[in-house]
Amino acid sequence: MNIKISSLIDRNYRSIGIKEELSVVSKLLKGIKYLVPIDENLKPIGILTIEDIHERSNGKIIDIDISKPRVSPEDTLIAVMGLMQKNDLHYLPVFDRDKFIGVVSLTKIANEMAGQLTENNMHYHKVIHDVKNPISNIKGLTTLLSYAKTEEEHREILYHLDVSYQQAIEILDDLLYIEQNEMVLKYVELNDFYRQCSFEQRGLALLKNIEIVENFSSDRVLKKIDERKLKRAVQNVISNAIKFSYPFSKIKISTKFDGKNLVFKITDCGVGIAINAQPHIFGKFSSAQRPGTNGETSTGLGLYFTKQCVEAHNGKIAFKSIEGKGTKFYITI
């Protein structure tokens, strides 16, 4: 669960001077969970909870130890929860670089994780249902093979078998890659890499009589990448272009070196993406998923993984789309 804590930060906290008497602080903490002590320059220095005071009622805030591990808004739920459990704390101060921005609580993290698990369970049940469809098709089509009387019938059944096989593999691959976090990096020449990605998708294009037109840069661009993961990410974009393109159409794939990074571009003249769906296409189990032009299924995981993978390589992915006219995707690494 790589969700960051940024949306769970309480930024509306109550502050208190570090020279305030503990007797006053103790009374305040009976009504609220924590206070944010500030120094003479009105700069927040951390958080104070009732556990920091214990039974002590004499002295001032400045006299006690309120130090706690700092976390960043970019830290994940699991990482922060682990830190809380290790230090037996329910609240941690959040700093963006050296600037205090708020507090994150164990309760909010636990509730968010519970909600995510519930949502994921619902989605995974849907994916299991999705993968059963092509498997059932394969079983039925295999039975039909023995009844095929002509060469044409035989070829048609084999075609549908291949389509169902590809659908099942795509769904399982999406689930497999989405759960893998470790990166295995090595230097790879990116133009050759993208050329290979395109070549391996030609089978899908041929099934729909789609022509892939390539125009790769002559520049030699070496980058350190996880070849297996990034290939899956790029091929998600290519297979989507094929999925949402019409039979007997063209897809253009090109690269361009901007002096620092290589920009991979893929253009189709397919169905395009509806305006109201565009903000959601990179979401996990995206609600923007829809069938392809030949009824191909979608899990809503492919572009989510692609975005996560590209960004893990310090890259960017963007798109432009007009419904009914086609889509352009750009991957910059």
N, C-alpha and C positions, 0 to 999 in steps of 0.2 A: 504494500500500500504506500505508494510514493506521493501521497497528497501532502501538500505543504500546510503549515499552520497559519499562513498569512491571513486567511479569512476568519480565524478563530481568536484573533488578538483583541483583548478588551482595551480600547484606547481612551475610554471615558473613566479614568481612575480618579480617586481622591488623593490629593497630595497633603503632606504634613512636614513641618520643619524638623530638622534633625535634633534641635534643642528642645523639642516638646517633651514634657514630663511623661514618664511611662504610665503613671496613674491615669492620665488623661487618655493616652493611647489605648490602654486596656479597656476603658469604657467604650471608646469608639469601635474597637474591634469586636464588641459584642453584637453590633448591628451590621457590620460589613466584614467581608472576608479578608481584605488586605488594604494596606495603605502604601502610598509611594513617598518615601522620605526624600526631601529636597535639601540641598546644601545652601550655603550662604548666597550662592549665585543663582538660586532657584533652579538648579540643575538636578533632575531626578538621578538618584544613585542606586536604586534597587527597589525591592518590595519588603514589606514588613507584615508578618502574620502573627496571630495569637500564639503560635508555637514558638516564635522567636523570643517571646517575653516569659513564657512559662508562668511561674508563680511570682516572678519578680515585679514589684510595684514601685521600687525606688529607682532614682536615676533618670536619665534621659535617653532618647533613641541613640544619640551619638556614643553612649557608653556600652552598647551591646553589639554583638556581631550579627549583621543582617545579610552577610554575603551569601549569594546563591549562584549556581551555574547560570551563565547567560545563554540564551538561545537566539537564533536568527529567524526572521519571517520565512526564510528559504528552507529551514529545517523541516523534516517530514514528521508526520504524526507519530510514526513508530519510533523514530529516533528520540523525539522529545519525551514520549511516554516512558521509554527505557531510561532516560536520564532522571525523570521524576521518581521512578521506582527505585533506581539505584541510590538516590539521595533521600528517599522517603519524604518527598515534597509534593504538595498539591498545586503549587503555583510557582511559575518561573518568570523572571523579567525578560522581555524581548528587546533586543538592541539591533538596530540597523546600522551596521558598522559600530561606531561608538555612541550613537544617539539612542537614548531610551525611547521606545515608541508604545509600550504597553505591557500587558500581562496576559499570559496564557494559562489556562487552568486544566487540571486533569479531568474534571467533569466534562468540559466542552470537548476535549480530545476523545474521551471515551464515548460520548454521545455521537460524535461525528463518525468514529470508527464503527460503532454499532449500526448507524444508518447506512454507511457505505457497504458493510457486510450484507445487510438485508437487501440493499439494492443490487449488489453483485450477485447474490444468490438467485434473485429473480431473473437477472439477465443471463446467468449461466444456465438456468433451466430452459430459458428461451433458446440459447445456443445449442443445447443438447437436443431440443426438439428440432431445430434447424438442420442439424447434421443427420438426424434420422431420416429426413426426407430424401436426400440423394442416395443414402444407403439402401432405403426401401426401393428406390427407383432402380438401382443397380441389380438388386435381387430379382425384381420383376422382369427387367430387360434381359437378364441372363437366361431366365426361363423361356422368354420369347425367342431367343436365338435358335433354340432347337426346333422351333416351328417356322422359321423363316424359309420360304420356298424359292425366293428369287435372290439374285446377287444384290439387287437394289434394296430389297427389304433387309438383307444382311448388313449392308453398308449403313443403312439408316439407323438400325439398332445399335451398331458399333459407335456411331456418331453420338447418339444419346447416352450411351454408356460412358463415353469419354467426358462428356459434359458433366454428368452426375459425379464422376470420379473427381474431376477438377473442382467442383463445388465442395465436395466433402473434404478434400485436401486443403482448400483455401480456408475453410472454417477451422479445421484442426490446427493449421499453421498459425492462424491468427491467435488462437488460444495459447499455443506453445510459446510463441515469441513474446507475447504480451507479459508473460510471467518471468521472463529471463532478464536479470539485471546486470550481470557481469559483462564487461567489455573485453574483448581480445583484440588489441590494436596492433597493426603493422602497416608499413608504408606500401601504398598501392597507387599505381598510375590511374587517375580517375577517368580519363577518356576511354581507356581500354576497359575499365571496370563498368562504365555505363554502357559501352558497346556490348559487353557480355550480358548485362541485365536485359537489354533490349532483345538480343538474340534468343535468350531463353524464354521469352514471352511470345515468340513468333508462332508457336503451335496454337496458342489461344486465338491469335489474330487470324490464322489460316482457317480455323473452324468457322469464323464469321466472314471469311473472304474480305478481311480488312488489310489494306496495304500499309506497312510501316515505312515511312520515308525518313532516312537518317541524314544528319549533317553535323558531324562531330568536329570539334576544334582540333587543329593540328598541334596545339600547344601540349607540352608534356608537363602534367601537373601531378606532383607527388603529394599525397596527404596520408596521415596516419588514421586508419579507420578500422572498425570491426567489419571485415568484409562480408561475413555471413549475415549479420544483422542489417547492415546498410543495404545489402542486395535485396533482402526481403522488403525493406522500407521502400526502395525505389520501384521494385516490381509491383508493390501494392498500387502505386500511382499509375504504372503502365497498364496493369490489369484492369484498373478502374476505367481508364481511357477506352480500353477495348470493350469492357462491359457496357459502358454507356454510349458507345458509338453504334451507328447503324451498319448493318451488313453492306459490303461493297463500298465502304467509305475509306478515307485515309487518316492516318495519325502521323504527325510530324514530331520527331525526336531530335533535339539538337543540344549542343553545349557551346558555351562562350566563356572565354577567360577574361576576367575584368582587371587583370593585373595582380590580383591577390587571391581571388577565389574563382572556382569554376561554377558556372551557373548551368544547371541541367533544366531544360525546358521541354515540356510535352504538350502538344496542342491537338485537340480533337474537335470534330464538328458534330458532336453528339447532342444529347438531350439537354445538356447544361444543368446548372444547379439553381433551383428556385431561390429567389432573394431571401425569403423567410427561413430557408434551410441553411443558407451560407454560414451564419454565425455558429452553427452546431456541427459542421462536418468533421471537426477534429476531436469531438467529444467521445469519451469511452462509451461504447454501446450507443452510438449516436442516434438520435431520433430522426436524423436526416437520411437514414438508410432507405433505399428504395430498390426495386428490381431493375435489372439491366434490360437492354432492348430485346434480348431473347429470353427474358424471364429469369436471368441469373440472380441468385440470392445474395444477400449481404448480411454480415454479422454486426456491422457498425464498429468493428475493432480495427480494421485495416489502417485507416488514416490516423486514428488515435496513436497506434504504434508508430506509424511513419513519422509523425510530428515529434513524439518523444525521442525516437532514435536520431533524427536529424539534429535536434537540439542538443542531444547528448554528445554529438560530434561538433558542437559549437557552430552549427549551421542554422539556416532558416528555410522555412517552406512557406510559400504564398501561392495564391491562385487568383485568377480572374475568370468570371463565368457569366454568360448571358443565357438565360433559359431558352431552349429551343435552337440555340446557335452553336453551343460548344463551350469548352473549358480549356484554360491554360494553367498548368502547374509549373512552379519554379522551385527548384531545390538548389540552394547556394551553400557550398561547403569549401 
